[in-house]
Amino acid sequence: MIRAIPTIVNQTVAAAVVALISLLFPFAAIAQDAPSSPPPSDYVLRTEYDKLKAEHEAIKQEHEAMKQELEALKTTVQQMAKATAPAAQAEEPSAAKAAAPEGKQVVTTTPSQPVTPSTEAEAVPIETAGPLASHSFSIVGDAEVQFGKISHQHGAFMFADFAPIFLFRGGDRVLFEAGFDYTIQNNAPGSSGYATTLNLSFATLDYIINDYITFVGGNMLLPLGTYSERSAGWLNKFPDAPLPRAVLPGNGVGVQLRGGIPVGEKGQSLTYSVFVVNGPGSVDGSGSAGQLDLGGNVGFTSDGKLTNNLHGGVGEGGRVAIFWPWKPQYDLEVGLSGMSSRYDNAGKQQYSAGVVDASLHLGPSIEVKGEYMNTWVGTTDAGTINPRGWWVQGGYKLAGLKLGVPYLDKLELVGRYDTVNDDLGSRTKRGTVGAVYYVTNTLWLEGDYEFTSNHGPNPAPDDSLIFQISYGF
């Protein structure tokens, strides 16, 4: 029994040792695997560090290159500033002071003192900064060709017009524009060939006084209504002008002040213009009925002599209008204009005109506009006569139907009614229906049929079918 105790003790110790080894073995395995476990999230590997370092060096080099380019640019600007300095700086101080414009400072030095050029360019008015910096020139205009068939007449290509407009900007305030009309027509009966006619439609010098006033001088389109300034040429959706425009002068030689004043926060504005011109004249100078000349008093006779003014007076007039948009492409404009002038050589007969105009846009597809005009013409043989008339036109672009048909989306249906009464016995009424196909926004194909009703000794042409190709550039 006593000998068995050591045996039991030895067996117990061995079992304890084995159990201890078994408990320690997993920790040893974990300790061996620990180095291969992933690093903490805030630990940066060597490869990533080298990559970031290379990117930093690249950015640093790019920054240095940009600094060098900036320094080179500064040097170029300084050299240009030096080059624009007046060459007269090398002259004597007294001469430099004498040549200096008023309001500018001139720095003078003795020959023994070196001159350090300034790095800041001298401020000069934009008009004197040179043509490359402040001047621009462009040519715009329109050209048309027509084919017409008038009742009881042969059809023909009856009209070809080229109307260039020259635009010049001389600085921020000075503008010049001139428009011409080139047309061709047959020579007089019994003569062969054709004649080319050149007319000066307008030529004006504009000076922008401020944001609200512009001075205009020259052969001006008169703001009697809006047709002359906004609808003539290829902008007219009909091949000819409204009949009653014949009772108004289209242009005149004189001066004008015009501008606009904002009256709201959505583009509303009050526009105005006031002008003084030579006014109309009389064909034979007598002031008798039928002798009114609305465009023949330009200051020079046919032999080039200055006549001052055929009737010794001036024509005065103007226009005021309110333009009221209430949302994009929805707007209404209403204007009132007029003028008055003596017109016979004796300066006793008076011509006066009043015009009401209106224009309405209801979205991009609907447009309606028109004018009413009345004139009072004093005569030596028929008292005061009242040539008058009115016109209204409308258009609807089929794109507003949203049919998604490409050719129909480029088509606009148009219609117009106009009438004129010369108060000498002739009255004309005309209705026009047609369409405009927009090949592009500046190339138009127009087709119209005109129904005309004439009364009196001076009738207008009969019903006619007209096709026109118009191009604006």
Secondary structure, 3 states (H helix, E strand, C coil): CCCHHHHHHHHHHHHHHHHHHHHHHHHHHHHHHHHHCCCCCCCCCHHHHHHHHHHHHHHHHHHHHHHHHHHHHHHHHHHHHHHCCCHHHHCCHHHHHHHCCCCCCCCCCCCCCCCCCCCCCCCCCHHHCCHHHHEEEEEEEEEEEEEEEECCCCCEEEEEEEEEEEEEEECCCEEEEEEEEEEEEECCCCCCCEEEEEEEEEEEEEEEEECCEEEEEEEEECCCCCHHHHCCHHHCCCCCCCHHHHHCCCEEEEEEEEEEEECCCCCCEEEEEEEEECCCEECCCCCCCCCEECCCCCCECCCCCECCCCCCCCEEEEEEEEEEEEECCEEEEEEEEEEEEECCCCCCCEEEEEEEEEEEEECCCEEEEEEEEEEEEECCCCCEECCEEEEEEEEEEHHHHCCCCHHHHCEEEEEEEEEEECCCCCEEEEEEEEEEEECCCCEEEEEEEEEEEEECCCCCCCCEEEEEEEEEC
